[in-house]
Every structure is written in structure tokens, then in C-alpha cells.
Amino acid sequence: MTGAAAVVGVLSSLCASAALWWWFSFREVLPLEREARRLQAELGDLRKFAAEALDIDAAVRRPGHALEEAASRLLGALHRRQPELSFAAFARGPDGSATLLAHRGGPWARLELSSFRFDAGLLSGAAASGRSSWKLGDAARGPEDALTRALALHGCCAATSGGWADERGAGVVIAARSGPEDWDEALLWRLEFAVAALRSAAGLAAGLSDLSTSREKLQGGLSAAMEELNAAQDRLIKKSKEIKTLHDVAGALSSRAAQAPSTLAAIVSIVARALEADLVAFLILDEGTGELVTQSGAFGLEGEEQLYRLALTDERSSSVRVFKTRRLFTTGDAQDDPQVIAHYAKMWKVHSLMVVPLVLEDRCIGVMRVGSKRKDAFSDEQTALVTVIAEEAAIIVETAILNRRLAKTAEQLATLNRMKDEFVSTVSHEFKTPLTTISGFLTVMLEGDTGPLNQQQMKFLAIAKAASKRLSGLVSDLLDLSRLEGGAKMELGPLDLGRLMLESVENHQPAAADAGKTLSSETPGALPQALGDERWLHLVLDNLVSNAIKFTHPGGRVRVRVQDKGEFVMVSVSDDGIGIPPEDREKVFERFYRAGNRSQVNAPGTGLGLAIAREVVDKHGGKIWLESELGKGTTFHFVVPAAGRDREAAS
């Protein structure tokens, strides 16, 4: 009996333990497991929401519409998750008015938006405080705010909002509902995420729009200058083929080019010698003052007489009449001819005078004056010769004017380009400082130095840190490109390109592994040292390896090789990814250009990496090129000079 009692006691204890264990499991473990699954589902939804909402490539492609597109994507992602709610995003206009960026669901399309403003009421409060919720029709709020009254009038009973305000602008994202249910937590954090993303998109869109405007101005000025130069060259070629005499004049000009102070002075010298003239001068129209102005280098004029100017209103002057009528004028005795201002003829001591118009197509740009102290000095043949030379001179004068304009345009373009570089550098530095601060504070918070964080807060901060890192990469690329285009010099020296390759491969191994891709390297046993700048060549390798990983499907391979090519060392980065379409291969090295098939792998990026790589390799005296087959992969090669064998031994 004693033994049976003992067995019963043991069984009772076991039953009690089992019951306690099951009770504990149902009471403690199962709720924790359910909470873990719920949090995991929230994390998945957050990632999906971020992927749907964020697209920095769209901002780069269309900077003028980046804010509206970002708002449309964000509200679309919100409405797909909670279609029973209506959403709208507003931005503050320069005059304090509210601009509707996008909306989804609800009555927004039917509202009178012109009455909504940011300088007072709920929009102002939401932008200033960052978050607010209210019941529509509330007597304490409704009568003072057009937005509240409009929403209540269209059947909404409650709304919540998030917003921001800074020196560049302000915005608000609003969610409204018609039912009595409460706001769930998922909506609130999605709303916070939408506000943060829209604020970043507003800043980025403003910067990109400024850069795009500067670039368009530079390109427009250069195109106009080139068209003007091409037109002048075409006119010169046409005239030179039509008139045989122009060849003789051109030959004479070439023989005196080194002695003559200018092209016009050379023509003046030729005419004076050929006609035994005592006065030869060009008077060119000054469009600013409406006067004919004597050009420098005139033959027979000295001192202040070279500053001789004739107003086009003074029709007593033969030069003015010839300019207006475009007809040749000659006289055998200018000092006794009523069609000539005798004062100037006597001052120059000339009797015979010939005035020839300088006509270019349908315009008269000035006159050519030829005088002699002898009476009746010029024959009809000499007049014909001067007429032919004047036709050539018109083209040369026009070319000289165009050259001056081109020189001024080139100077303006250089100034604009310098301003663009300074702007890019300044803006990039201005971005860099707050980004560094943001990233630093996010790191401190993620490490728990500011206090304990719950799992949801950790997720938000991790997403924000990743976004700041990506934006920091864009700023770094802009700074690097600005330095290169600004004439950054390479600090060349012997270096081990194989070691740089191994370091780059090692740095990218975690990214490749996370993406399910294989990254390997290959280097021969003996490799000469390269002559280059270690920092910049490291950047080229990183850009090429990163691109290869991004444009390769999961399960693909990326291989990096360094080879001895005699006077050069060659690096090759190969992948078996999507390849580059033939129409894109000549453009991939251009700034901000991205291949048309990049959506196959959803590859992020700015389109600056290959442009930077080409600039760096060019400054090393090397060459970069690619080989690609669509759907099978791409290989980028670049070569840089090898260091001399004697330097290699000394090192």
C-alpha cells in the first residue's frame, strides 16, 4: 500500500506539473508568439509601404514634378491599405495659400481649395506642431477654419494630420473619415512616415530643380553660340567660292597676318598699297548708339581722328547716305562737292573719295572709305576691285564681330559654369552637414544611448538612417563630380592595384551576400605597380563593383580581375546580369543617365558613378570601356599606366 501511494503521489505531481506547464504556455507564451507574429507582419507591411512610396529616381528624372509625384505615391500607398479613409497632401504657396499636391478618396475634388490657407487655422497648426487630430463640426474649431467646415459639410466626422514647416516651405498630410471608429496605430505611424518622406522629397526636388535650370541655361547658351558660328562659316565659304578675287585678297592677308594688328588693318593696308590711296578706313555701325564708328588701324588717320563717329541722322555725310541706300558713292574732288561734308575732306586733305557699302545678305553693317590727295585718282577698275574687296570685308567684319560675341559668350558660359560648380559644391556641402548630424543622432538613438526604444521605434529609425545614408551617397557623388570637373589633380604614385581590388571586393562582400549573389576576385601571381591616385582609383573600383552587384539577378555572379598589359594595368569587372541595351551603351557614362532596362532588377542609384569613373580614368591618362550582351551580362574594363620598372624596383 505504501508503494502504491508513492506511485499515486508521483503521478499526481507529474499531472500537476503538466497542467502548470500548459497553463503557463497558454497564459504567457502564446500571447508573446501572437505579438511577435503581429510585429513581424507590421515590419513586412512597413517595408512594402516604403517600397511603394519611395522612388528617388523619379525626382531625378522629373525634378519639376517630384513633389507632386511623391505625394501621389504616398497617398496611393496609404489609401490601398485603408480605403475607407480619404487622404490629401497640401503644400504652402509663396503667398500662404494651400496647394493641393494629391488626394485619394473622399470629397477633396469637390472642395473649394482657394479658401484654404497656411497662415492661419488648422493647416498652419498642423504644419507647426507636426501632428493634430480633431472632430469635424466642433464648435470651438469649425467656425474659424474653412477646411474644417468644408469637410464636415461633405460628411466627414473626424480627421487627423501630420505636417512640417521649415525655411524652404511647409506641408500637411490629412486623413479624414466619415465613421465613428477610432484611429488605429498603424495609420498614425504610416502618416508620420509619409510626412517625413514628403518633407525630404520637397528639399530634394528644390535642389534638383535649381541644378536642372542651371544646366539648361548653360546648354542653351552654348547651342546658340555654335549655331551663330556655323552660320557665319557657311556665309564665308559661299562667298569665297563665288568671287575669284577673294582668293588673292586672302593670300595677301595670310602674308601680312603676323604684322597687321588686326584683320581689318590688314585689309586697309592692302587697299592703300594697291590703289596708292592716302586714306582707307572702315566705319562700322554701332547698334547701341546708332552711329558709324571708325575702326582702329585705319590708314591715314592718326590720334583722335580715329575716334571719328557719324550719326545716322546726319544725311549730309556721304557715308550715312551710302549706308542707308547701299549704293556706291564716288567723287573726284570731295573738297568742292556739295554731297560731301567739306570740313572733313579738307581736314584729311583728300580730293578723290570712294565710299562702298559693306552689305552682308540683307543687312548693311558699315561702309569702307577710300581717299586720295589727288583729284580723279580712282578708275572704274579700281572701283570694281574695292567693291569686290568690300564684299569680302563684310564677311570678315561680321566674323570679327561674331568672334567678339563668341568670346564674350564663352566668358559668360565659363562664368556660368563656374557658378554652377560653386552652386553644386555649396548645396552639396549644405546637404552634407545636416545629413551627417541626422545620421549621427540616428546612430546614437539606435544604439540606445538616448534611452530604451521599442521595436517599432527601432524600425522607424533604421529606415530613416538608411534613407539618410542613400542621400549622403548622392551628395558625395555630386561633390566628387564637382571636384573632378573643377580641375582636381590626381596625386599620382606607384600603387598595388591588386590590393585595391581585394579591398573593394571585401568591402562589397556583405552586400553581395545579402542580395544572394556571388562576388569573387582574380589576380595573377606577378603584377606590376600602377601609377595612380589611390583614393580616386579606389572610388572607380567601388562604383564598378557596386553597379555589377545591383544589375545582377539573385543567384548571379560578379567577378573582378586585374591583368598585366605591359605599359598598362587593366581591371575588368564582369557580371552575368541583365546587360545594357545597344542604344544605351554610348550614354551610360553621361551624368545622371541610367539604362532603360534597370527596372528589371529595381536597381537604385543616381547615374553619377560611371561619369565619375570616366573622369578619374581620363585624368590618369587611361581609358574605360564596356562589353555587353543583353540578358547575359556586362564587363567594364579600364586601364591605367603601369609604374616604371625602375620605380617599381626602388619602391
Buried (B, 14 or more C-beta within 10 A) or exposed (E): EEEEEEEEEEEEEEEEEEEEEEEEEEEEEEEEEEEEEEBEEBEEEBEEBBEBBBBBBBBBBBBEBBBBBBBBBBBBBBBEBBEEBBBBBBBBEEEEBBBBBBBBBBBBEEBEBEEBBBEEBBBBBBBEEBBBBBBBBEEEBBEEBBBBBBBBBBEBBBBBBBBBBEEEBBBBBBBBBBEEEEBEEBBBBBBBBBBBBBBBBBBBBBBBBBBBEBBEBBEEBBEEBEEBBEEBEEBBEEBBEEEEBBEBBEEBBEEEEEEBEEBBBBBBBBBBEBBEBBBBBBBBBEEEEEBBBBBBBBBBBEEEBBEBEBEBEEEEBBBBBBBEEEEBBBBBBBBEBEEBBEEBBEEBEBBBBBBBBBBBEEEBBBBBBBBBBBBEBBEEEBBEBBBBBBBBBBBBBBBBBBEEBBEEBEEEBEEBBEEBBEBBBEBBEEBBEEBEEBBEBBEEBBEEEEEEBEEBEEBBBEBBBEBBEBBBBBBBBBBBBBBBBEEBEBEBBBBBBBEBBBBBBEBBBEBBEEBEBBBEBBBEEEBBBBBBBBEBBBBBBBBBBBBBBBBBBEEBBBBBBBBBEEEBBBBBBBBBBBBBEEEBBEBBBEBBBBBEBBEBBEBEBBBBBBBBBBBBBEBBBBBBEBEBEEEEBBBBBBBBBBBBEEEBEEE
